[in-house]
Amino acid sequence: MTAGPGTGTGAAEADAEVVDVAVIGTGFGGLGMGVSLKRAGRDSFVIIEKADGVGGTWRENTYPGAACDVPAHLYSYSFHRYDWSRRFPPQAEILAYIEHVTDHYGLRPHLRLGAGVASAAWDEDSATWTLALDGGREVRARVVVSSVGQLNRPALPSIAGLDTFAGPAFHSAQWRHDVALAGLRVGVIGTGASAIQFVPEVAKSAGHVTVFQRSAPYVIPKPDRPYSPGERRLYKLLPLVEKLDRLSIFLRGELLTSAIDGNGTAVKGVLKMWKEYLDEQVPDPELRAKCTPDYKIGCKRILFTNDWYATLQRPNVELCTDAISAVEPTGVRTADGVLHECDVLVYGTGFAATGFLQPMRFTGRDGADLHTRWADGAEAYKGVAVHGFPNLFLLYGPNTNLGGNSIIYMLEAQIRYVQQALDEMHRLQLAALEVRDDVERDFVAWVDATIEKSAWQSGCHSWYRVDNGRNTNNWPVLTNAYAKAMRRIDLLDYEATPQRSWAVA
């Protein structure tokens, strides 16, 4: 790419790295976009990452027991199989897969690690984005593809005295491996998807574990097991068998999604599975009552595990359902006045998922600030494009999260769509594409109206919604419907700017 008119000749710009496409993030989305660009014969791109390695959430979440709750054959790229050791792989194996993909497709030269993006600004004259990186470096690109995810900024609970605790205290996504928990009194705040994985592991060695629960999760057994050597050979020799398993996993995920969407038959089936499991695992009526959710199934994330209920019945584990009034130097005080003494606190309190693209600042056409635009909740056309921000595409953007299926399926649909946009820009010699305002507004109105019928909007407190009640995170219907909607880009949905003096490389 060569500079167009109005780009300036300042020292900072002269030193900027200039590419056609700048991808932000090295999780499944960003790396998948890199693979797509390579396959299309495009080499003028960089993948920018604030950390020192690839992997996204699978690099950052290293807590004991970290694993996927979607079977490996679906929680992986459709175009790149792997010799998985078990049905639900642990964190280290998923990270190894990501590293393997990075090397296999030659993405290392395109990586810019240890380079957080502070801001990105659109220049109308040159039709380019300037990305300011931490440390003063700059990247100029025709197109920016952000794939920073929704679950990348740990959220701490809003509790009085949080900073007064005298012992080690950390979020599950920032696990302190230097803190030996054996024999200690560990307080765990939260009972979400991370906590149900690390609490059983911590309880094996801790002296005592107090789990502070605000609301009980719906828990369903996880059919996990190692693959036998024969199965692994079969999957390698007959890829069709693996593809059929992938399809069966997807279809079961669609059934779970239909339950969240309100299908009565599906709801009854999932409820029956949960209730039978609870009754079988928890014979004590008092504990069973504590483990019974007080909200509609699907309103919060349904969790999959085989050892949560068993762990809560260990002699060194206590499930506390009294509200927390404050954290004190020696422990956690609950509303009943009891001080639960702790040596260590672990926050299993999730992520600031509704703060899309934060803390980066994006300045679009006519000086528009993206986070000002999203003051009432993030929104984007099909989750990938925002009016006023030309040549900016989002992966895992607003309203593309799932409650019952694999996010990698969604990411691949988005990557194909963005690749089509790039191909059309090249074919028609376009400088910029920007989604039309009316098209985006109509789409957002449909999402808001449709999602109101789902369990997500049935009244519980969840990380899917912003303060005004809007659900900014989830896709409102079946996953397959999203893939169909993303099958082909319609340029009539966009305002196209003709190319000026330079072309896509």
C-alpha positions in Angstrom: 0.0 0.0 0.0 1.3 3.5 -0.8 0.3 6.7 0.9 -2.6 8.7 -0.6 -3.2 12.5 -0.5 -3.5 14.1 2.9 -1.4 11.5 4.8 1.2 14.0 6.0 4.9 13.7 6.3 5.5 13.9 10.1 8.3 11.9 11.8 5.8 9.7 13.6 3.9 8.8 10.4 7.2 8.2 8.5 8.2 5.7 11.2 4.7 4.0 11.2 4.4 0.5 9.9 2.1 0.6 6.9 -0.1 -2.4 6.0 -3.4 -3.1 4.3 -5.0 -4.9 7.3 -4.3 -4.6 11.0 -5.9 -7.3 13.1 -6.1 -6.8 16.9 -6.0 -9.8 19.1 -4.4 -13.3 18.8 -7.2 -15.5 20.1 -9.3 -17.8 17.8 -10.8 -14.8 16.0 -7.6 -12.8 15.2 -5.6 -15.9 14.2 -8.5 -17.2 12.1 -8.6 -13.9 10.3 -4.8 -14.2 9.7 -5.2 -17.6 8.2 -8.0 -16.3 5.9 -5.8 -13.5 4.7 -2.9 -15.9 4.0 -5.2 -18.2 2.1 -6.4 -15.3 0.0 -2.8 -14.5 -1.0 -2.6 -11.4 1.2 0.6 -10.8 3.1 0.3 -7.1 3.9 -1.2 -7.5 7.4 -0.2 -7.6 11.0 -1.8 -9.2 14.1 -1.3 -6.9 17.1 -1.3 -8.4 20.6 -0.9 -6.6 23.9 0.6 -9.8 25.6 3.8 -11.6 24.8 2.1 -14.6 23.3 -0.8 -15.8 21.3 -3.9 -17.5 22.7 -6.3 -14.9 24.0 -8.4 -16.2 26.9 -6.7 -19.6 26.7 -3.3 -17.8 27.4 -4.6 -15.7 30.2 -6.8 -18.2 32.1 -4.5 -20.7 33.7 -6.4 -21.4 36.9 -6.5 -25.0 38.2 -9.0 -27.1 36.2 -9.4 -24.6 33.3 -11.0 -26.4 30.4 -13.5 -26.0 27.6 -17.1 -26.8 28.1 -17.7 -27.4 24.3 -16.3 -30.7 22.9 -13.0 -30.3 21.0 -14.3 -31.4 17.7 -16.5 -28.3 17.5 -14.3 -26.0 19.6 -11.7 -25.9 16.9 -11.4 -24.6 13.4 -13.4 -26.4 10.8 -10.4 -26.2 8.5 -7.7 -27.6 10.8 -8.2 -30.8 12.7 -6.0 -31.9 15.7 -5.2 -35.0 17.6 -7.2 -34.2 20.7 -6.5 -36.2 23.8 -10.0 -36.1 25.2 -13.5 -34.9 24.4 -13.3 -31.7 26.5 -9.7 -30.5 26.3 -7.9 -28.6 29.2 -6.5 -25.1 28.8 -3.0 -26.2 28.1 -4.0 -28.4 25.2 -6.2 -25.7 23.6 -3.3 -23.3 23.9 -1.0 -25.9 22.3 -3.6 -26.1 19.4 -3.5 -22.3 19.0 0.3 -22.3 18.9 0.2 -25.2 16.4 -2.2 -23.2 14.1 0.0 -20.1 14.4 3.1 -22.1 13.2 1.3 -24.3 10.6 -0.1 -21.3 8.7 3.1 -19.1 9.0 1.6 -16.4 11.1 4.6 -15.7 13.3 6.1 -13.0 11.0 2.8 -11.1 11.1 2.6 -11.0 14.9 3.3 -7.8 16.8 3.5 -9.0 20.4 3.7 -6.8 23.5 1.9 -4.1 21.6 -1.3 -2.9 23.1 -3.5 -0.6 21.0 -4.2 2.6 22.9 -6.2 4.3 20.1 -7.2 4.1 16.5 -8.2 7.1 14.4 -9.7 7.3 10.9 -8.4 9.7 8.4 -10.9 10.6 5.7 -8.5 12.1 3.2 -6.2 9.0 3.0 -9.0 6.5 3.9 -6.7 4.9 6.5 -6.7 4.1 10.2 -3.8 5.1 12.4 -3.3 2.8 15.4 -1.3 4.2 18.3 0.4 1.4 20.2 1.7 1.4 23.7 5.3 2.7 23.8 4.8 5.2 21.0 4.8 3.0 17.9 2.2 3.4 15.2 0.6 1.2 12.5 -1.3 2.7 9.5 -3.8 0.4 7.8 -6.6 0.6 5.3 -8.7 -1.9 7.3 -8.8 -2.7 11.0 -10.3 -6.0 12.2 -10.8 -6.0 16.0 -10.9 -9.4 17.6 -10.3 -8.6 21.3 -13.2 -10.7 22.5 -15.8 -10.1 25.2 -14.2 -12.0 28.1 -10.8 -10.3 28.3 -11.1 -7.8 31.2 -11.5 -9.3 34.6 -14.3 -7.8 36.7 -13.9 -7.4 40.5 -17.0 -7.4 42.7 -18.3 -4.1 44.1 -17.9 -4.9 47.8 -16.9 -2.5 50.6 -13.4 -3.0 51.9 -12.2 -5.1 49.0 -8.7 -3.5 49.2 -8.4 -4.0 52.9 -7.9 -7.7 52.8 -4.5 -8.5 54.4 -3.8 -11.8 52.5 -3.3 -12.6 48.8 -6.4 -11.8 46.7 -6.7 -12.3 43.0 -9.1 -12.9 40.1 -9.3 -16.3 38.6 -8.1 -14.9 35.2 -5.0 -13.6 37.0 -4.2 -16.7 39.0 -1.4 -16.4 41.5 0.5 -19.6 41.0 3.1 -18.4 43.5 0.5 -18.7 46.2 0.5 -22.3 47.6 -3.1 -22.9 48.8 -2.4 -26.3 50.6 -3.7 -26.1 54.1 -5.0 -22.6 53.8 -8.5 -21.1 54.3 -9.6 -20.0 50.9 -12.6 -17.8 50.2 -14.1 -17.9 46.8 -16.5 -15.2 45.7 -18.6 -16.2 42.8 -20.1 -19.4 41.3 -19.8 -18.9 37.6 -18.2 -20.9 34.8 -14.6 -20.4 36.1 -15.4 -21.1 39.8 -17.1 -24.4 39.1 -13.8 -25.5 37.5 -11.2 -24.3 39.9 -13.1 -24.8 43.2 -13.0 -28.7 43.0 -9.3 -28.5 42.3 -8.5 -26.0 45.1 -10.6 -28.1 47.6 -8.4 -31.1 47.1 -5.5 -29.4 49.0 -6.9 -26.4 50.8 -7.5 -26.6 54.5 -11.0 -25.1 54.1 -12.9 -23.5 51.2 -15.8 -21.1 51.7 -17.8 -20.5 48.5 -19.8 -17.3 48.6 -22.7 -17.7 46.2 -25.0 -14.9 45.1 -27.2 -17.1 43.0 -27.0 -20.9 42.2 -26.1 -22.0 38.7 -27.9 -24.6 36.7 -25.5 -27.5 36.4 -25.6 -30.3 33.9 -23.2 -33.3 33.8 -20.3 -33.0 31.4 -19.7 -36.2 29.3 -16.0 -35.9 29.4 -13.5 -38.7 28.9 -10.1 -39.4 27.3 -10.1 -40.7 23.7 -8.6 -44.1 23.3 -5.7 -44.7 21.0 -8.0 -46.5 18.6 -10.4 -43.6 18.5 -7.6 -41.1 17.8 -6.4 -43.3 14.9 -9.9 -43.6 13.6 -10.4 -39.8 13.6 -7.1 -39.3 11.8 -7.7 -42.0 9.2 -11.4 -41.2 8.6 -11.9 -37.4 8.9 -15.6 -37.9 8.0 -16.2 -39.7 11.3 -14.8 -36.6 13.1 -16.9 -34.3 11.0 -20.0 -36.3 11.8 -19.2 -36.0 15.5 -18.7 -32.3 15.0 -22.2 -32.1 13.4 -23.8 -34.1 16.3 -22.2 -31.7 18.8 -23.5 -28.7 16.9 -27.0 -30.1 16.7 -27.1 -30.8 20.5 -25.9 -27.2 21.0 -28.8 -26.0 18.8 -31.2 -27.9 21.1 -29.8 -26.1 24.1 -30.0 -22.8 22.3 -33.7 -23.5 21.4 -34.4 -24.0 25.2 -32.9 -20.6 25.9 -35.0 -19.2 23.1 -38.1 -20.5 24.8 -38.9 -23.7 23.0 -41.1 -25.5 25.6 -40.1 -29.0 24.8 -36.4 -28.2 24.8 -36.9 -26.3 28.1 -38.5 -29.3 29.8 -35.7 -31.6 28.5 -32.9 -29.5 29.9 -34.8 -28.9 33.2 -35.3 -32.6 33.6 -31.6 -33.3 33.0 -30.6 -30.7 35.6 -33.1 -31.8 38.2 -32.3 -35.5 38.0 -28.6 -34.7 38.3 -29.2 -32.4 41.3 -31.4 -34.9 43.1 -28.9 -37.7 42.5 -25.9 -35.8 43.6 -27.2 -33.8 46.5 -29.3 -35.9 48.9 -29.3 -33.3 51.7 -32.4 -31.2 51.3 -30.9 -28.1 52.9 -27.9 -28.1 50.5 -30.1 -29.0 47.6 -32.2 -25.9 48.3 -29.1 -23.8 48.3 -28.2 -25.3 44.9 -31.5 -24.6 43.4 -31.6 -21.5 41.1 -34.3 -18.8 41.6 -34.4 -17.7 38.0 -35.5 -19.1 34.7 -33.1 -21.7 33.2 -30.9 -20.1 30.5 -31.1 -16.6 32.0 -27.6 -17.1 33.1 -25.0 -19.3 31.6 -25.8 -23.1 32.0 -22.7 -24.8 33.4 -21.3 -28.3 32.7 -19.3 -30.2 35.3 -19.2 -33.6 36.9 -17.7 -32.6 40.3 -19.3 -29.3 41.5 -22.1 -30.9 43.6 -19.7 -33.5 45.0 -17.2 -30.8 45.9 -19.8 -28.8 47.9 -20.3 -31.9 50.1 -16.7 -32.3 51.0 -16.0 -31.8 54.8 -13.6 -28.9 54.1 -16.1 -27.0 51.8 -18.9 -24.6 52.9 -21.4 -23.1 50.6 -22.4 -19.7 52.0 -25.5 -18.0 50.5 -25.7 -15.1 52.9 -25.1 -11.7 51.2 -21.6 -10.3 51.6 -21.6 -7.0 53.5 -17.9 -6.3 53.5 -14.4 -7.6 53.1 -12.2 -7.1 56.1 -8.5 -7.7 56.7 -9.0 -11.2 58.0 -11.9 -12.4 55.9 -15.4 -11.8 54.6 -18.3 -10.6 56.7 -21.8 -11.6 55.6 -25.1 -9.8 56.3 -25.9 -12.1 59.2 -22.9 -10.6 61.0 -20.6 -13.6 60.7 -16.9 -13.1 59.8 -15.7 -15.9 57.6 -11.9 -15.9 58.2 -9.8 -16.5 55.1 -6.1 -16.6 54.3 -6.7 -16.1 50.6 -9.5 -14.6 48.5 -10.2 -15.7 44.9 -12.6 -13.8 42.8 -14.5 -15.9 40.3 -16.6 -12.9 39.3 -16.3 -13.0 35.5 -15.5 -10.2 33.1 -16.5 -6.7 32.1 -18.1 -8.2 29.0 -20.3 -5.3 28.0 -17.4 -2.9 27.6 -16.7 -3.8 24.0 -13.2 -2.7 22.7 -12.3 -1.0 26.0 -10.0 0.5 27.0 -9.0 1.3 23.3 -10.4 4.5 21.9 -11.7 4.5 18.3 -12.3 7.8 16.6 -14.2 7.4 13.3 -15.5 9.7 10.6 -16.1 13.3 11.6 -14.4 12.7 14.9 -17.1 10.3 16.2 -16.1 8.5 19.4 -17.1 4.8 19.4 -17.6 4.6 23.2 -19.7 7.7 23.2 -21.8 6.2 20.4 -22.2 3.1 22.6 -23.0 4.9 25.8 -26.4 3.1 26.0 -24.8 -0.3 25.0 -22.7 -1.6 22.2 -24.4 -2.4 18.9 -23.2 -3.3 15.4 -24.7 -4.5 12.1 -24.5 -8.3 12.3 -22.0 -7.8 15.1 -19.3 -6.8 12.6 -19.8 -3.2 11.3 -20.7 0.2 12.8 -22.0 3.2 11.0 -19.5 6.1 11.2 -16.5 3.8 11.4 -15.5 2.9 7.8 -13.2 -0.1 7.2 -13.6 -1.2 10.8 -14.8 -4.8 11.3 -15.4 -6.6 14.5 -15.1 -10.3 15.4 -17.0 -11.5 18.4 -18.7 -8.1 18.5 -22.0 -7.1 20.0 -24.8 -9.7 20.0 -22.7 -12.5 18.7 -22.1 -14.4 22.0 -23.7 -17.8 22.4 -25.3 -19.7 25.3 -25.4 -23.2 23.8 -22.9 -23.6 21.0 -19.3 -23.0 19.9 -18.2 -19.4 19.4 -15.6 -20.6 16.9 -18.5 -21.4 14.6 -19.6 -17.8 14.9 -16.1 -16.5 14.4 -15.6 -18.5 11.2 -18.9 -17.0 9.8 -17.6 -13.5 10.6 -14.2 -14.1 9.1 -15.7 -15.3 5.8 -17.9 -12.2 5.8 -15.0 -9.8 6.4 -12.9 -11.6 3.8 -15.7 -11.1 1.3 -15.7 -7.4 2.1 -12.0 -7.2 1.5 -12.3 -9.1 -1.7 -15.1 -6.8 -2.9 -13.0 -3.8 -2.1 -10.2 -5.2 -4.2 -12.5 -6.2 -7.1 -14.3 -2.8 -7.2 -11.3 -0.7 -6.3 -13.0 0.8 -3.3 -11.2 2.9 -0.7 -13.8 2.4 2.0 -16.9 0.5 3.1 -19.2 1.8 5.8 -22.5 0.2 6.8 -25.5 2.4 6.2 -27.1 4.0 9.3 -30.6 2.8 8.5 -29.4 -0.8 7.8 -27.6 -0.9 11.2 -30.6 0.6 13.0 -33.1 -1.9 11.5 -30.8 -4.8 12.5 -30.4 -3.6 16.0 -34.2 -3.1 16.4 -34.7 -6.7 15.2 -32.1 -8.0 17.7 -33.6 -6.0 20.6 -37.2 -7.2 19.8 -36.2 -10.8 19.2 -34.0 -11.2 22.3 -36.8 -10.0 24.6 -38.5 -13.4 24.0 -35.4 -15.3 25.3 -34.6 -16.5 28.8 -31.7 -14.0 28.9 -34.2 -11.2 29.4 -36.4 -13.0 32.0 -35.2 -10.8 34.9 -32.0 -12.2 36.4 -28.8 -10.3 36.8 -26.2 -11.4 34.3 -23.1 -10.2 32.4 -25.0 -10.2 29.2 -26.9 -6.9 29.9 -26.0 -3.3 30.5 -27.5 -1.1 33.2 -30.5 -0.1 31.1 -31.5 -3.8 30.6 -30.3 -4.1 27.0 -28.7 -7.4 26.1 -25.6 -6.3 24.2 -23.9 -9.7 24.1 -26.0 -12.6 22.8 -27.2 -13.7 19.4 -31.0 -14.1 19.8 -31.9 -17.1 17.6 -30.3 -20.4 16.5 -26.6 -20.4 15.7 -27.2 -21.7 12.2 -29.4 -18.7 11.4 -26.3 -16.4 12.0 -24.2 -18.5 9.6 -26.9 -18.1 6.9 -27.2 -14.3 7.5 -23.4 -14.1 7.1 -23.1 -16.3 4.0 -22.7 -13.4 1.5 -22.1 -9.7 2.0 -24.6 -7.4 0.3 -22.9 -4.2 -0.8 -26.3 -2.5 -0.8 -26.0 -2.5 3.0 -22.9 -0.3 2.7 -21.9 3.1 1.6 -18.9 2.6 -0.8 -16.2 5.2 -1.4 -14.3 4.8 -4.7 -10.6 4.4 -4.6 -8.3 7.4 -4.9 -4.7 6.9 -5.7 -3.7 3.6 -4.2 -4.8 0.0 -4.4 -5.1 -3.0 -2.1 -1.8 -4.9 -2.2 
